[in-house]
Amino acid sequence: MIDARKLLDQFLGSQVPGVQGTVKDRATQAINLARDNPMATSAIAGVLLGTKTGRQVAGNALALGGLAAIAGLGYQAYRDGNQPQPTPPSAPQAEPQFLPPPSDSGFSTTPAIATNDFTLSLVRAMIAAARADGHIDDTERQRILGKVQEAGVGSEAESFFQRELANPVDLDAIVASAKTEEQRVQVYAASRLAIEPDSRAERGYLDLLAGRLGLPDALVDHIEATVAGAKV
């Protein structure tokens, strides 16, 4: 059985080969390793599939781990969308700091709420978003699979990648995996985290996903702003 949490952590760069030390140290080292030696990492957002802009997750989001980072960003966007907004600050703000979601919320990362199956669906959502612009041809697919093998994620995870890259995106399954509004927010947040929607195809995919998930426009705007603020 694939350990979806471990796989998601590797995608977001918080646990990559060659990274040692404390959680804070691992986050810093992961960013440096992704920049200096991309062939040694397996980060879907910054290296494995990568954004065209080369952006990285900012602040302490990497230190939280992949699942907590996605759930925390989703929770922040959901919370901000349901409370009055403060007056925008006039001075530049320090690098953003992100908190894990409350354990008693629908964004909790406890196994009872964030099951392995749902976490794996977040991985699928990120891969689907990365494929949205159609740039992953056979050559690119082999390059990605080569990096997966180098990352040492295991044969079962490698097979999972091969299936996800070879088969058509199953948007129905991704949408159906989100049983609650909180999970639907996380699916969209994970998808947005995987890409920078700088093409019509990518923007169209995210708009379609938001519609299929039934997310209100105002909430989508909050997710977009929150995720964009987490990437530098």
URLINCOR-V347104 format. One record per residue. N is the residue number from 1. SS is DSSP state (~ for helix, > for strand, _ for the rest). NEAR is the number of other ideal C-beta (glycine too) atoms within 10 Angstrom. D_LAST is the distance of its C-alpha to the last C-alpha in whole Angstrom. Layout:
n->[N	N]
ss->[SS	SS]
near->[NEAR	NEAR]
d_last->[D_LAST	D_LAST]
//
This chain:
n->[1	2	3	4	5	6	7	8	9	10	11	12	13	14	15	16	17	18	19	20	21	22	23	24	25	26	27	28	29	30	31	32	33	34	35	36	37	38	39	40	41	42	43	44	45	46	47	48	49	50	51	52	53	54	55	56	57	58	59	60	61	62	63	64	65	66	67	68	69	70	71	72	73	74	75	76	77	78	79	80	81	82	83	84	85	86	87	88	89	90	91	92	93	94	95	96	97	98	99	100	101	102	103	104	105	106	107	108	109	110	111	112	113	114	115	116	117	118	119	120	121	122	123	124	125	126	127	128	129	130	131	132	133	134	135	136	137	138	139	140	141	142	143	144	145	146	147	148	149	150	151	152	153	154	155	156	157	158	159	160	161	162	163	164	165	166	167	168	169	170	171	172	173	174	175	176	177	178	179	180	181	182	183	184	185	186	187	188	189	190	191	192	193	194	195	196	197	198	199	200	201	202	203	204	205	206	207	208	209	210	211	212	213	214	215	216	217	218	219	220	221	222	223	224	225	226	227	228	229	230	231	232]
ss->[_	_	_	~	~	~	~	~	~	~	~	_	_	_	_	_	_	_	_	_	_	_	~	~	~	~	~	~	~	~	~	~	~	~	~	~	_	~	~	~	_	_	_	~	~	~	~	~	_	_	_	_	_	_	_	_	>	_	_	_	~	~	~	~	_	~	~	~	~	~	~	~	~	~	~	~	~	~	~	~	_	_	_	_	_	_	_	_	_	_	_	_	_	_	_	_	_	_	_	_	_	_	_	_	_	_	_	_	_	_	_	_	_	_	_	~	~	~	~	~	~	~	~	~	~	~	~	~	~	~	_	_	_	_	_	_	_	~	~	~	~	~	~	~	~	~	~	~	~	~	~	_	_	_	~	~	~	~	~	~	~	~	~	~	~	~	_	_	_	_	~	~	~	~	~	~	~	_	_	_	~	~	~	~	~	~	~	~	~	~	~	~	~	~	_	_	_	_	_	~	~	~	~	~	~	~	~	~	~	~	~	~	~	_	_	_	~	~	~	~	~	~	~	~	~	~	~	~	~	_	>	_]
near->[6	17	16	23	21	17	26	24	24	26	30	30	29	25	21	22	14	10	20	7	10	9	13	11	12	21	23	15	17	27	20	11	20	25	13	9	13	15	10	16	25	26	28	27	26	24	25	24	22	19	19	12	11	12	17	21	28	16	17	18	26	29	20	25	23	32	26	25	29	32	30	25	27	27	25	23	25	22	15	16	19	10	7	5	8	7	5	5	7	5	4	5	7	6	8	15	10	22	11	16	27	13	10	9	13	19	27	18	20	9	10	6	18	24	15	14	10	18	26	19	23	30	25	23	27	27	23	23	27	22	22	22	18	9	13	16	9	9	8	13	15	11	14	21	15	11	20	20	13	13	22	11	21	14	8	11	20	15	11	20	21	14	10	16	19	10	8	7	16	13	15	9	11	22	17	11	20	22	11	12	15	19	22	21	28	31	28	26	28	32	29	28	30	28	26	15	19	11	15	9	13	23	14	13	21	20	13	12	23	21	12	17	19	10	21	11	10	9	20	21	13	22	26	17	14	25	23	13	16	22	18	13]
d_last->[34	30	29	26	24	24	23	20	19	19	17	14	15	16	20	20	23	23	21	24	24	23	20	18	19	18	15	14	16	15	11	14	16	14	13	17	19	17	21	21	19	19	15	16	12	11	14	17	17	13	11	13	9	9	5	6	6	6	9	12	12	13	16	17	18	17	19	19	15	16	19	17	15	18	20	18	18	22	22	21	23	26	26	26	23	23	23	20	19	20	18	15	13	12	9	10	13	14	18	20	22	25	28	30	28	28	24	26	25	29	30	33	30	27	30	29	30	27	25	26	25	22	21	24	21	18	21	22	19	18	22	22	22	24	23	24	28	30	29	25	26	28	25	23	26	27	24	25	28	26	24	28	27	31	33	33	29	29	32	30	27	30	31	28	27	31	32	31	28	30	28	31	31	27	28	31	30	28	31	30	28	25	25	25	22	20	21	19	16	16	17	14	12	13	13	11	15	15	19	22	22	19	19	23	22	20	23	25	24	24	27	28	27	29	26	26	24	23	22	20	18	18	16	14	13	12	10	8	8	7	4	0]
//
